[in-house]
Amino acid sequence: MIPLARPALGAEEEQAVTAVLRSGRLSLGPALEEFERMFAARLGVAHASAVSSGTAALHLALRAVGVREGDEVITSPFSFVASANAVIYQRARPVFADIDPVTLNLSPEAAEACVTERTSALLPVHIFGAPAELSAFERIAQRHCLAIVEDACEALGAIHGDGVPVGGRGHPAAFGFYANKQLTTGEGGMIALADGTLKQRIDSERNQGRAPDMGWLDHDRLGFNYRLSDIACAIGIAQLRKLDGMLAARAALAALYIDALSGIEELTLPCSDRNGDRRSWFVFVVQLPKRVDRDAVVRELAVRGIESKPYLPAIHLMSFYRERFGHREGELPVCEDVASRSLALPFFPQMSEGEVARVAQELGSVVGGCR
Ligand SMILES: *Cc1c(COP(=O)(O)O)cnc(C)c1O
């Protein structure tokens, strides 16, 4: 079976983990500081705070910019559910605006149309590693006095058209290091940001609200246990050192896929980069022709030894969101159309050219046969 994803781990990660185990400093130790320093330097931001997951990063970032109970946060319905869930953790309401049919990212125009007096923040998602239109969101935020938190969990390595790395603009930007991400620590996350005061608050809140200058067990605010262990940080450091190679391997595979799949009629391939933006390839997602039964394609590919998955479902149509907020089909037509046709194919740095060719060939024959 060719899997959807597989992490690229080797001797470097093993050695890094062993060194931490031997050091006896398993948490809040030197690997944490080094991982944060290297990560911030890579993005060209002043600060980074490592946390236990991308979801924790989103939650602390939203708290840091002041999202509170009763607020509205405008975000994308075409995302992993964590981006909207983090808003609900703050007892705020995720307000979904429709996406751009080409980039699949939150549409700035649609987002601005959703601004009300309750809106406190914009939460654009760089979906599938394609840079969201941050300069447009920055103008909207300025016009309406809103904060910005970026969900960059799928976009480590992406670059905006103006040359700034995704997550490097200074707004709190959340990254995730789950095993299928461009960089993994098993579980883990990071908040990149410019503001040192916010970094202090985040560092305190990831550690039960302990102030940096306070003694052991002295806590001056509500916090969480969102710490990332030094074991995980050591894996992250090793992964950061080889990130460029892993990103290049992903980009090369994406080019092979695009070439091999371009002959399949009516299949929508991932968009090419626009306006000087550079995508970081996270997943390889195609949109099937409307006439094709996607579940049948998934079953047929599985029979042929290829894993695939509908990706992503629309968040507002998930049962919890329907029940809690009364969402219905038809509210966000672009997102719903894309979500109903999207299919993720196997995609990971160590995938071989032959495997790409095999997936492309089988997909062609299955899609042709599933009319
Ligand atoms: C992976 C991901 C997250 C965070 O996931 P965790 O599993 O909590 O690390 C958040 N948003 C998006 C868009 C993601 O892809």
The ligand as an SDF file (V2000), in Angstrom:
LIG
                    3D

 15 15  0  0  0  0  0  0  0  0999 V2000
   -2.1780   20.4020   11.1930 C   0  0  0  0  0  0  0  0  0  0  0  0
   -3.0370   21.6100   11.2420 C   0  0  0  0  0  0  0  0  0  0  0  0
   -3.3250   22.2680   12.4450 C   0  0  0  0  0  0  0  0  0  0  0  0
   -2.7930   21.8490   13.7940 C   0  0  0  0  0  0  0  0  0  0  0  0
   -2.8740   20.5290   14.0630 O   0  0  0  0  0  0  0  0  0  0  0  0
   -2.2630   19.8040   15.3490 P   0  0  0  0  0  0  0  0  0  0  0  0
   -2.6540   18.4000   15.0730 O   0  0  0  0  0  0  0  0  0  0  0  0
   -2.9320   20.3860   16.5370 O   0  0  0  0  0  0  0  0  0  0  0  0
   -0.7900   20.0170   15.3890 O   0  0  0  0  0  0  0  0  0  0  0  0
   -4.0830   23.4270   12.3890 C   0  0  0  0  0  0  0  0  0  0  0  0
   -4.5470   23.9110   11.2270 N   0  0  0  0  0  0  0  0  0  0  0  0
   -4.2870   23.3150   10.0540 C   0  0  0  0  0  0  0  0  0  0  0  0
   -4.7900   23.9410    8.7990 C   0  0  0  0  0  0  0  0  0  0  0  0
   -3.5460   22.1350   10.0190 C   0  0  0  0  0  0  0  0  0  0  0  0
   -3.3050   21.5290    8.8520 O   0  0  0  0  0  0  0  0  0  0  0  0
  1  2  1  0
  2  3  1  0
  2 14  2  0
  3  4  1  0
  3 10  2  0
  4  5  1  0
  5  6  1  0
  6  7  2  0
  6  8  1  0
  6  9  1  0
 10 11  1  0
 11 12  2  0
 12 13  1  0
 12 14  1  0
 14 15  1  0
M  END
$$$$
